[in-house]
Amino acid sequence: MSRLANKVAVVTGASAGIGRATARLFAAEGASVVVGARREAELDTLVKEIEAMGGTAVALAGDVRSEAYAKALVELAVSRFGRLDIAFNNAGTLGEGGASTEVSEAGWSDALAINLTGSFLGAKHQIAQMLKNGGGSVIFTSTFVGHSFAFPGVAAYAASKSGLIGLTQALAAEFGSRGVRVNAVLPGAVDTDMYRDMNSTSEAQSFITNLHALKRVATPDELARSVLYFASDDSSFVTGTASLVDGGASITRT
């Protein structure tokens, strides 16, 4: 039996990478999926791919920094599919990099607005709807950067993504008694556009690869399978966790 049969999910940051892979997997496992991101053409292509697989999806383009957009995604899920059971708040940005003494206030604020505040605004409206259904599962994409590992030049990214761990724990404690589970996945390096932007040379990619015990980086599909665990009833007694999906980067010193 499909693990998400009769479930309805929202996935943000779905135009590429982890979000796209997860939306496809959710649909393959039986969920009706609302996909969101800024790039409308890529979302439309994703919907067609899901429908060609025999799945069900609808797209709404927008900016996760907007509370109106967060609300609209939930409203679309309810109007088209009748409910909301799962939310994967995955949209994110590397933000302005470089020496922290040179990062602009605008660059810092933008990273927090997308990575942290955008996720909070999504969860705010998602949880409110899930409570009407008797519960659900909310998942955030955090990162190992700023948690078990640190790199120079990415302070805004690390701080904003680390904040999601505190948000995960707070929401899990607040709404667990009402059937809403909240968890975060903390990927190691994943072969996405963002990864390649951050590590644009073969030398940089080789360095990052070697940080992992598995001596490789993940594929988006591998992360999607971990997200599926939190979305499904397989994790029915799991909430408030910050789950490393990092290929052993957190324990590697060789």
C-alpha positions as CSV (number, residue, x, y, z in Angstrom):
1,M,0.0,0.0,0.0
2,S,1.2,3.5,-0.8
3,R,2.6,5.2,2.3
4,L,0.8,8.5,1.7
5,A,-2.5,7.3,0.3
6,N,-5.3,9.8,0.7
7,K,-2.9,12.4,2.1
8,V,-2.5,16.0,0.9
9,A,0.9,17.7,1.0
10,V,2.4,21.1,0.4
11,V,6.0,21.3,-0.7
12,T,7.9,24.6,-1.0
13,G,11.1,25.1,-2.9
14,A,9.7,22.4,-5.3
15,S,11.1,23.7,-8.6
16,A,14.5,21.9,-8.2
17,G,16.7,19.8,-5.9
18,I,15.4,18.2,-2.7
19,G,12.0,19.9,-3.0
20,R,11.4,18.6,-6.6
21,A,12.5,15.1,-5.7
22,T,10.3,15.0,-2.6
23,A,7.2,16.3,-4.5
24,R,7.6,13.5,-7.0
25,L,8.1,10.9,-4.3
26,F,5.1,12.1,-2.3
27,A,3.0,11.8,-5.4
28,A,4.3,8.4,-6.2
29,E,3.4,7.3,-2.7
30,G,-0.2,8.4,-3.2
31,A,-0.4,12.0,-1.9
32,S,-2.0,14.9,-3.7
33,V,0.6,17.5,-3.8
34,V,0.6,21.3,-3.9
35,V,4.0,22.5,-5.2
36,G,5.3,26.0,-4.5
37,A,8.4,28.0,-5.6
38,R,9.2,31.3,-7.3
39,R,9.8,29.8,-10.8
40,E,6.4,29.1,-12.4
41,A,7.6,27.4,-15.5
42,E,9.6,24.8,-13.5
43,L,6.6,24.2,-11.3
44,D,4.3,23.7,-14.3
45,T,6.9,21.2,-15.7
46,L,6.9,19.3,-12.4
47,V,3.1,19.1,-12.3
48,K,3.1,17.6,-15.8
49,E,5.8,15.0,-14.8
50,I,3.7,14.0,-11.7
51,E,0.6,13.7,-13.8
52,A,2.4,11.6,-16.4
53,M,3.4,9.3,-13.5
54,G,-0.3,8.9,-12.6
55,G,-0.1,11.3,-9.6
56,T,-2.0,14.4,-8.7
57,A,-0.5,17.9,-8.3
58,V,-1.2,21.5,-8.6
59,A,1.3,24.5,-8.6
60,L,1.2,28.0,-7.2
61,A,4.2,30.2,-7.7
62,G,5.2,32.8,-5.2
63,D,7.7,34.0,-2.6
64,V,7.9,32.3,0.8
65,R,8.7,35.7,2.4
66,S,5.1,36.6,1.9
67,E,2.6,35.5,4.5
68,A,-0.2,35.9,1.9
69,Y,1.6,33.3,-0.2
70,A,1.9,30.9,2.8
71,K,-1.8,31.3,3.4
72,A,-2.6,30.8,-0.3
73,L,-0.8,27.5,-0.5
74,V,-2.9,26.1,2.3
75,E,-6.1,27.5,0.9
76,L,-5.2,25.9,-2.5
77,A,-4.7,22.5,-0.8
78,V,-8.0,22.7,0.9
79,S,-10.0,24.0,-2.1
80,R,-8.6,21.4,-4.5
81,F,-8.1,18.4,-2.2
82,G,-10.2,19.1,0.9
83,R,-7.6,19.0,3.6
84,L,-3.9,19.3,4.5
85,D,-1.9,16.5,6.2
86,I,1.8,17.1,5.3
87,A,3.9,20.2,4.8
88,F,7.5,20.2,3.7
89,N,8.9,23.7,4.2
90,N,12.0,23.3,2.0
91,A,12.5,26.7,0.3
92,G,15.8,28.2,1.1
93,T,18.8,30.3,0.0
94,L,22.5,30.4,0.6
95,G,22.1,34.1,1.1
96,E,25.0,36.7,1.0
97,G,28.3,35.0,1.7
98,G,31.8,36.2,2.4
99,A,33.5,37.5,5.5
100,S,30.9,38.2,8.2
101,T,32.4,41.6,8.8
102,E,31.5,42.5,5.2
103,V,28.0,41.0,5.0
104,S,25.3,43.7,4.5
105,E,22.4,44.1,6.8
106,A,20.1,43.6,3.8
107,G,21.9,40.3,2.9
108,W,21.6,39.0,6.5
109,S,18.0,40.0,6.7
110,D,17.1,38.4,3.4
111,A,18.6,35.0,4.4
112,L,16.6,35.0,7.6
113,A,13.4,36.1,5.8
114,I,13.6,33.2,3.4
115,N,15.1,30.4,5.5
116,L,13.6,31.1,8.9
117,T,10.7,33.5,8.8
118,G,9.4,32.0,5.5
119,S,9.3,28.6,7.2
120,F,7.6,30.0,10.2
121,L,4.9,31.7,8.2
122,G,4.3,28.5,6.3
123,A,4.0,26.4,9.4
124,K,1.8,29.0,11.0
125,H,-0.9,28.5,8.4
126,Q,-0.2,24.8,7.8
127,I,-0.6,23.9,11.4
128,A,-3.8,26.0,11.8
129,Q,-5.3,23.9,9.0
130,M,-4.0,20.6,10.3
131,L,-5.6,21.2,13.7
132,K,-8.9,21.2,11.9
133,N,-8.2,17.7,10.5
134,G,-7.0,16.3,13.8
135,G,-3.2,16.5,13.1
136,G,-0.5,16.3,10.5
137,S,3.2,16.4,9.9
138,V,5.4,19.5,9.3
139,I,9.0,19.1,8.1
140,F,11.7,21.7,7.7
141,T,14.9,21.6,5.8
142,S,17.7,22.7,8.0
143,T,21.4,21.7,7.4
144,F,24.5,20.3,9.1
145,V,26.1,23.7,8.5
146,G,26.0,25.6,11.8
147,H,24.9,22.5,13.7
148,S,27.6,19.7,13.5
149,F,29.9,21.5,11.1
150,A,31.0,25.1,10.4
151,F,32.4,26.8,7.3
152,P,33.7,30.3,7.0
153,G,31.7,32.8,5.0
154,V,28.2,31.5,5.5
155,A,27.1,33.0,8.8
156,A,23.7,34.2,7.5
157,Y,22.9,30.8,6.0
158,A,24.1,28.9,9.1
159,A,22.3,31.1,11.6
160,S,19.0,31.1,9.7
161,K,19.0,27.3,9.2
162,S,20.0,26.6,12.8
163,G,17.1,28.7,13.9
164,L,14.8,26.1,12.3
165,I,15.9,23.6,14.9
166,G,14.6,25.8,17.7
167,L,11.5,26.4,15.7
168,T,11.0,22.7,15.2
169,Q,11.3,22.0,18.9
170,A,9.0,24.8,20.0
171,L,6.2,23.9,17.5
172,A,6.5,20.2,18.4
173,A,6.1,20.9,22.1
174,E,3.2,23.3,21.4
175,F,1.1,21.2,19.1
176,G,2.1,17.6,19.9
177,S,-0.9,17.0,22.2
178,R,-3.2,18.0,19.3
179,G,-1.7,15.5,16.8
180,V,0.7,17.7,14.9
181,R,4.3,16.4,14.6
182,V,7.1,18.7,13.6
183,N,10.6,17.5,12.6
184,A,13.6,18.8,10.7
185,V,16.0,17.1,8.3
186,L,19.6,18.2,8.4
187,P,21.2,17.3,5.1
188,G,24.9,17.0,4.5
189,A,26.1,17.9,1.0
190,V,23.5,17.2,-1.7
191,D,24.1,17.4,-5.4
192,T,21.9,20.4,-6.2
193,D,22.3,23.7,-7.9
194,M,22.8,25.3,-4.5
195,Y,25.6,22.9,-3.7
196,R,27.3,23.5,-7.1
197,D,27.0,27.3,-6.6
198,M,28.7,27.0,-3.2
199,N,31.4,24.6,-4.5
200,S,32.0,25.7,-8.0
201,T,35.4,24.0,-8.6
202,S,36.5,20.3,-8.7
203,E,38.9,21.0,-5.8
204,A,36.1,22.4,-3.6
205,Q,33.8,19.5,-4.5
206,S,36.5,17.0,-3.7
207,F,37.1,18.7,-0.3
208,I,33.4,18.6,0.6
209,T,33.1,14.9,-0.6
210,N,35.9,13.9,1.7
211,L,34.2,15.4,4.8
212,H,31.6,12.6,4.6
213,A,32.2,9.1,6.0
214,L,30.6,7.8,2.8
215,K,33.0,9.8,0.7
216,R,30.3,11.0,-1.6
217,V,27.5,13.6,-1.6
218,A,23.8,12.7,-1.5
219,T,21.4,12.8,-4.4
220,P,18.1,14.7,-3.9
221,D,16.2,11.4,-4.1
222,E,18.1,10.1,-1.1
223,L,17.0,13.1,1.0
224,A,13.4,12.8,-0.3
225,R,13.3,9.3,1.2
226,S,14.2,10.6,4.6
227,V,11.6,13.3,4.3
228,L,9.0,10.6,3.3
229,Y,9.7,8.9,6.6
230,F,8.7,12.0,8.6
231,A,5.7,12.6,6.4
232,S,4.4,9.1,6.8
233,D,2.9,7.1,9.7
234,D,6.2,5.3,9.9
235,S,7.3,8.1,12.1
236,S,4.1,8.4,14.1
237,F,6.0,8.6,17.5
238,V,8.7,10.9,16.3
239,T,8.5,14.7,16.8
240,G,10.8,17.5,17.7
241,T,13.8,15.9,16.2
242,A,16.7,17.4,14.2
243,S,17.6,14.4,12.1
244,L,21.1,14.4,10.5
245,V,21.0,12.9,6.9
246,D,24.6,13.8,6.4
247,G,26.5,10.7,5.1
248,G,28.5,10.6,8.3
249,A,29.9,14.1,8.0
250,S,29.2,14.8,11.7
251,I,31.4,11.9,12.9
252,T,34.2,12.1,10.3
253,R,37.7,13.3,11.2
254,T,39.7,11.6,8.4
